[in-house]
Amino acid sequence: MNELDAWVTAAGAEIGTAPGEVDTAAVLDVARDVAHQVLRPGAPVTAYLMGLAVGRGADPADVAARIRALALAWPHRDGAQPVVADPPTP
C-alpha cells in the first residue's frame, strides 16, 4: 500500500467511508486539470464540490467527466487555447 492509499484508508475510516468508495485516480485527474487549466486553489474546492454532488446521488464517473471537460475548455487568462482532454481514467 502506498502513502496515498494509506491516507485514503485512514481518512475514510475517520469519516465512515471505505477505500473502495473513492476513485482516487478520477479525483486526481480532475484536480490536476482544474489546477493546471483554471487555477490551483480551484482543485481542492472542486474536489469538495464533486463530493457534494456524489453525496447527493450523482454518478461519480459522470461528475468527474463533466468537471474535467469544463476545466479543459476553460479560457486561459493568458489567451492560450484550451487543451484537448485525454479520455478519463477508467
FIKOLZA-1660 file (N, C-alpha, C; in steps of 0.1 Angstrom, whole numbers, plus 5000, padded with zeros to 4 digits):
% residues 90
   i   px   py   pz ch aa at
   1 5009 4988 5000  A  M  N
   1 5000 5000 5000  A  M CA
   1 5009 5012 5000  A  M  C
   2 5006 5022 4991  A  N  N
   2 5014 5034 4990  A  N CA
   2 5009 5044 5000  A  N  C
   3 5016 5055 5002  A  E  N
   3 5012 5065 5012  A  E CA
   3 4998 5071 5009  A  E  C
   4 4995 5073 4996  A  L  N
   4 4982 5079 4993  A  L CA
   4 4971 5069 4996  A  L  C
   5 4973 5056 4993  A  D  N
   5 4963 5046 4997  A  D CA
   5 4961 5045 5012  A  D  C
   6 4972 5046 5019  A  A  N
   6 4971 5046 5034  A  A CA
   6 4964 5058 5039  A  A  C
   7 4966 5070 5033  A  W  N
   7 4959 5082 5037  A  W CA
   7 4944 5081 5034  A  W  C
   8 4941 5076 5022  A  V  N
   8 4926 5075 5019  A  V CA
   8 4920 5065 5028  A  V  C
   9 4926 5054 5031  A  T  N
   9 4921 5044 5040  A  T CA
   9 4918 5050 5054  A  T  C
  10 4929 5057 5060  A  A  N
  10 4928 5063 5073  A  A CA
  10 4917 5074 5073  A  A  C
  11 4918 5083 5064  A  A  N
  11 4908 5095 5064  A  A CA
  11 4894 5090 5062  A  A  C
  12 4893 5080 5053  A  G  N
  12 4879 5074 5051  A  G CA
  12 4874 5067 5063  A  G  C
  13 4883 5060 5070  A  A  N
  13 4878 5054 5083  A  A CA
  13 4874 5064 5093  A  A  C
  14 4881 5076 5093  A  E  N
  14 4877 5086 5102  A  E CA
  14 4863 5092 5100  A  E  C
  15 4859 5092 5087  A  I  N
  15 4846 5098 5083  A  I CA
  15 4836 5088 5079  A  I  C
  16 4839 5075 5080  A  G  N
  16 4829 5065 5077  A  G CA
  16 4828 5061 5062  A  G  C
  17 4839 5062 5054  A  T  N
  17 4838 5057 5041  A  T CA
  17 4849 5047 5038  A  T  C
  18 4846 5037 5030  A  A  N
  18 4855 5027 5026  A  A CA
  18 4864 5031 5015  A  A  C
  19 4877 5026 5015  A  P  N
  19 4886 5030 5004  A  P CA
  19 4880 5027 4990  A  P  C
  20 4872 5017 4988  A  G  N
  20 4867 5013 4975  A  G CA
  20 4856 5023 4970  A  G  C
  21 4852 5032 4979  A  E  N
  21 4842 5042 4976  A  E CA
  21 4848 5054 4969  A  E  C
  22 4861 5054 4968  A  V  N
  22 4868 5066 4963  A  V CA
  22 4876 5062 4950  A  V  C
  23 4873 5068 4939  A  D  N
  23 4881 5066 4927  A  D CA
  23 4892 5076 4927  A  D  C
  24 4903 5073 4934  A  T  N
  24 4914 5082 4936  A  T CA
  24 4919 5087 4923  A  T  C
  25 4921 5079 4913  A  A  N
  25 4926 5083 4900  A  A CA
  25 4917 5094 4894  A  A  C
  26 4904 5092 4895  A  A  N
  26 4895 5102 4889  A  A CA
  26 4896 5115 4896  A  A  C
  27 4896 5115 4909  A  V  N
  27 4897 5127 4917  A  V CA
  27 4910 5134 4914  A  V  C
  28 4921 5127 4913  A  L  N
  28 4934 5133 4909  A  L CA
  28 4934 5139 4895  A  L  C
  29 4928 5132 4886  A  D  N
  29 4927 5137 4872  A  D CA
  29 4920 5150 4872  A  D  C
  30 4908 5151 4879  A  V  N
  30 4901 5163 4879  A  V CA
  30 4909 5174 4886  A  V  C
  31 4915 5171 4897  A  A  N
  31 4923 5181 4905  A  A CA
  31 4934 5187 4896  A  A  C
  32 4941 5178 4889  A  R  N
  32 4952 5182 4880  A  R CA
  32 4947 5191 4869  A  R  C
  33 4936 5187 4863  A  D  N
  33 4931 5196 4852  A  D CA
  33 4926 5209 4857  A  D  C
  34 4919 5210 4868  A  V  N
  34 4915 5223 4874  A  V CA
  34 4927 5231 4878  A  V  C
  35 4937 5225 4885  A  A  N
  35 4948 5232 4889  A  A CA
  35 4956 5238 4877  A  A  C
  36 4957 5230 4867  A  H  N
  36 4966 5235 4855  A  H CA
  36 4958 5244 4846  A  H  C
  37 4945 5241 4844  A  Q  N
  37 4938 5248 4833  A  Q CA
  37 4930 5260 4839  A  Q  C
  38 4926 5260 4851  A  V  N
  38 4918 5270 4857  A  V CA
  38 4926 5278 4867  A  V  C
  39 4928 5273 4879  A  L  N
  39 4937 5279 4889  A  L CA
  39 4939 5269 4900  A  L  C
  40 4951 5269 4907  A  R  N
  40 4954 5259 4917  A  R CA
  40 4944 5258 4928  A  R  C
  41 4940 5270 4934  A  P  N
  41 4931 5268 4946  A  P CA
  41 4918 5262 4942  A  P  C
  42 4915 5262 4929  A  G  N
  42 4902 5256 4925  A  G CA
  42 4902 5241 4926  A  G  C
  43 4914 5235 4927  A  A  N
  43 4914 5220 4927  A  A CA
  43 4908 5214 4940  A  A  C
  44 4912 5218 4952  A  P  N
  44 4905 5213 4964  A  P CA
  44 4891 5217 4965  A  P  C
  45 4888 5229 4961  A  V  N
  45 4874 5233 4961  A  V CA
  45 4865 5225 4952  A  V  C
  46 4870 5222 4940  A  T  N
  46 4863 5214 4930  A  T CA
  46 4861 5199 4936  A  T  C
  47 4872 5194 4942  A  A  N
  47 4871 5181 4948  A  A CA
  47 4859 5180 4958  A  A  C
  48 4858 5191 4966  A  Y  N
  48 4847 5192 4976  A  Y CA
  48 4834 5193 4969  A  Y  C
  49 4833 5201 4958  A  L  N
  49 4821 5202 4951  A  L CA
  49 4817 5188 4945  A  L  C
  50 4827 5181 4940  A  M  N
  50 4824 5167 4935  A  M CA
  50 4818 5158 4946  A  M  C
  51 4824 5159 4958  A  G  N
  51 4819 5151 4969  A  G CA
  51 4805 5155 4972  A  G  C
  52 4801 5168 4972  A  L  N
  52 4788 5172 4975  A  L CA
  52 4778 5166 4965  A  L  C
  53 4782 5167 4952  A  A  N
  53 4773 5161 4941  A  A CA
  53 4771 5146 4942  A  A  C
  54 4782 5139 4945  A  V  N
  54 4781 5125 4946  A  V CA
  54 4773 5121 4959  A  V  C
  55 4775 5129 4969  A  G  N
  55 4768 5126 4982  A  G CA
  55 4753 5128 4980  A  G  C
  56 4749 5136 4970  A  R  N
  56 4735 5139 4967  A  R CA
  56 4730 5129 4957  A  R  C
  57 4738 5119 4953  A  G  N
  57 4733 5109 4944  A  G CA
  57 4738 5109 4930  A  G  C
  58 4747 5119 4926  A  A  N
  58 4752 5119 4912  A  A CA
  58 4762 5108 4910  A  A  C
  59 4763 5103 4898  A  D  N
  59 4772 5093 4894  A  D CA
  59 4787 5098 4895  A  D  C
  60 4796 5092 4902  A  P  N
  60 4809 5098 4904  A  P CA
  60 4817 5099 4890  A  P  C
  61 4815 5089 4882  A  A  N
  61 4822 5090 4869  A  A CA
  61 4817 5101 4860  A  A  C
  62 4804 5103 4860  A  D  N
  62 4798 5114 4853  A  D CA
  62 4802 5127 4858  A  D  C
  63 4802 5129 4871  A  V  N
  63 4807 5141 4877  A  V CA
  63 4821 5144 4873  A  V  C
  64 4830 5135 4874  A  A  N
  64 4844 5137 4871  A  A CA
  64 4845 5140 4856  A  A  C
  65 4839 5133 4847  A  A  N
  65 4840 5136 4833  A  A CA
  65 4835 5150 4830  A  A  C
  66 4824 5154 4836  A  R  N
  66 4818 5167 4833  A  R CA
  66 4827 5179 4838  A  R  C
  67 4832 5177 4850  A  I  N
  67 4841 5187 4856  A  I CA
  67 4854 5188 4848  A  I  C
  68 4860 5176 4844  A  R  N
  68 4872 5176 4836  A  R CA
  68 4870 5184 4823  A  R  C
  69 4859 5181 4816  A  A  N
  69 4856 5187 4803  A  A CA
  69 4854 5202 4805  A  A  C
  70 4848 5207 4816  A  L  N
  70 4846 5221 4819  A  L CA
  70 4860 5227 4821  A  L  C
  71 4868 5221 4829  A  A  N
  71 4881 5226 4832  A  A CA
  71 4890 5227 4820  A  A  C
  72 4890 5217 4811  A  L  N
  72 4898 5217 4799  A  L CA
  72 4893 5227 4789  A  L  C
  73 4881 5231 4789  A  A  N
  73 4875 5241 4780  A  A CA
  73 4876 5255 4786  A  A  C
  74 4881 5256 4798  A  W  N
  74 4881 5269 4805  A  W CA
  74 4891 5279 4797  A  W  C
  75 4886 5291 4795  A  P  N
  75 4896 5300 4788  A  P CA
  75 4907 5304 4797  A  P  C
  76 4919 5304 4791  A  H  N
  76 4931 5307 4799  A  H CA
  76 4932 5322 4800  A  H  C
  77 4937 5326 4812  A  R  N
  77 4939 5341 4814  A  R CA
  77 4950 5347 4805  A  R  C
  78 4959 5338 4800  A  D  N
  78 4970 5343 4791  A  D CA
  78 4966 5343 4776  A  D  C
  79 4954 5339 4774  A  G  N
  79 4949 5339 4760  A  G CA
  79 4952 5326 4752  A  G  C
  80 4959 5316 4759  A  A  N
  80 4962 5303 4752  A  A CA
  80 4949 5296 4750  A  A  C
  81 4949 5287 4740  A  Q  N
  81 4937 5279 4737  A  Q CA
  81 4936 5268 4747  A  Q  C
  82 4924 5264 4751  A  P  N
  82 4922 5252 4760  A  P CA
  82 4928 5240 4753  A  P  C
  83 4931 5230 4762  A  V  N
  83 4937 5218 4757  A  V CA
  83 4926 5208 4754  A  V  C
  84 4929 5198 4746  A  V  N
  84 4920 5187 4744  A  V CA
  84 4922 5176 4754  A  V  C
  85 4911 5172 4760  A  A  N
  85 4912 5162 4772  A  A CA
  85 4917 5149 4767  A  A  C
  86 4925 5142 4776  A  D  N
  86 4927 5128 4774  A  D CA
  86 4914 5121 4779  A  D  C
  87 4912 5109 4774  A  P  N
  87 4900 5102 4779  A  P CA
  87 4901 5101 4795  A  P  C
  88 4890 5101 4802  A  P  N
  88 4890 5100 4816  A  P CA
  88 4897 5086 4820  A  P  C
  89 4904 5086 4831  A  T  N
  89 4910 5074 4836  A  T CA
  89 4898 5064 4841  A  T  C
  90 4898 5052 4836  A  P  N
  90 4887 5043 4840  A  P CA
  90 4888 5039 4854  A  P  C
% end
